[in-house]
Amino acid sequence: AHFLAAHLALDEEDGPAAFASLRRLQRIAGDLGDPGLNIRMCIVAGRGHRLVGDAARARVWCEEAVAYARRVGYRYVEGEAMVDRAQAVLLATERGWL
């Protein structure tokens, strides 16, 4: 439910609501230890930070998602995480931060 709420908040460009859902999701994902949920949470967190213009934090979250996916061998989400990482780098480049 929190994962869906975070996605919906991002779709509505509501950063504060997305981050509230992501904080709850992060606790749950950590408690469960589910690699897929943890990776997806990192990807969505990166998207949330990109939405509010925080390219640095977006990149950190996406780097975590890529590293986690590689560590556990989840190739099917590694590519998605890499695309989100590239978008964070692009945002930073457009803003002159890189």
C-alpha positions as CSV (number, residue, x, y, z in Angstrom):
1,A,0.0,0.0,0.0
2,H,2.8,2.4,0.8
3,F,4.6,1.6,-2.4
4,L,1.5,2.4,-4.4
5,A,0.8,5.5,-2.3
6,A,4.4,6.7,-3.1
7,H,3.9,6.1,-6.8
8,L,0.6,7.9,-6.9
9,A,2.1,10.9,-5.0
10,L,4.9,11.0,-7.5
11,D,2.4,10.9,-10.4
12,E,0.6,13.9,-8.8
13,E,4.0,15.6,-8.2
14,D,3.4,15.7,-4.5
15,G,6.9,15.3,-3.1
16,P,6.0,15.5,0.7
17,A,3.3,12.8,0.4
18,A,5.7,10.6,-1.6
19,F,8.5,11.0,0.9
20,A,6.1,10.2,3.8
21,S,5.1,7.0,2.1
22,L,8.7,6.1,1.2
23,R,9.8,6.5,4.9
24,R,7.1,4.0,5.9
25,L,8.0,1.7,3.0
26,Q,11.7,1.9,3.9
27,R,11.0,0.7,7.4
28,I,8.9,-2.2,6.1
29,A,11.4,-3.2,3.4
30,G,14.2,-3.2,5.9
31,D,12.2,-5.3,8.4
32,L,11.2,-7.8,5.7
33,G,14.6,-8.0,4.0
34,D,13.0,-8.5,0.6
35,P,15.6,-7.6,-2.0
36,G,13.1,-6.7,-4.7
37,L,11.1,-4.4,-2.4
38,N,14.3,-2.7,-1.2
39,I,15.6,-2.1,-4.7
40,R,12.2,-0.8,-5.8
41,M,12.1,1.5,-2.8
42,C,15.5,2.9,-3.7
43,I,14.4,3.5,-7.3
44,V,11.2,5.3,-6.2
45,A,13.1,7.4,-3.7
46,G,15.5,8.4,-6.4
47,R,12.5,9.5,-8.6
48,G,11.1,11.5,-5.7
49,H,14.3,13.4,-5.2
50,R,14.5,14.0,-8.9
51,L,11.0,15.4,-8.8
52,V,11.9,18.0,-6.2
53,G,15.1,18.8,-8.1
54,D,17.6,17.2,-5.7
55,A,19.8,15.4,-8.3
56,A,22.5,14.5,-5.8
57,R,20.2,12.6,-3.5
58,A,18.4,11.1,-6.5
59,R,21.7,9.8,-7.8
60,V,22.7,8.3,-4.4
61,W,19.4,6.4,-4.1
62,C,19.7,5.1,-7.7
63,E,23.3,4.1,-7.1
64,E,22.1,2.1,-4.1
65,A,19.4,0.5,-6.2
66,V,22.0,-0.5,-8.9
67,A,24.4,-1.9,-6.3
68,Y,21.7,-3.8,-4.5
69,A,20.4,-5.3,-7.7
70,R,23.9,-6.4,-8.8
71,R,24.6,-7.8,-5.3
72,V,21.5,-10.1,-5.4
73,G,21.5,-10.8,-9.1
74,Y,18.2,-9.0,-9.9
75,R,19.1,-8.1,-13.5
76,Y,15.6,-7.2,-14.5
77,V,15.5,-4.2,-12.1
78,E,19.2,-3.4,-12.5
79,G,18.4,-1.9,-15.9
80,E,15.6,0.2,-14.5
81,A,17.8,1.5,-11.7
82,M,20.5,2.4,-14.3
83,V,18.0,4.4,-16.3
84,D,16.9,6.3,-13.2
85,R,20.6,6.9,-12.3
86,A,21.2,8.3,-15.8
87,Q,18.2,10.6,-15.4
88,A,19.6,11.9,-12.1
89,V,23.0,12.5,-13.7
90,L,21.3,14.3,-16.6
91,L,19.4,16.6,-14.2
92,A,22.7,17.4,-12.4
93,T,24.4,18.1,-15.7
94,E,21.5,20.4,-16.8
95,R,21.8,22.4,-13.6
96,G,25.6,22.7,-14.0
97,W,26.4,20.5,-10.9
98,L,28.6,18.1,-12.9
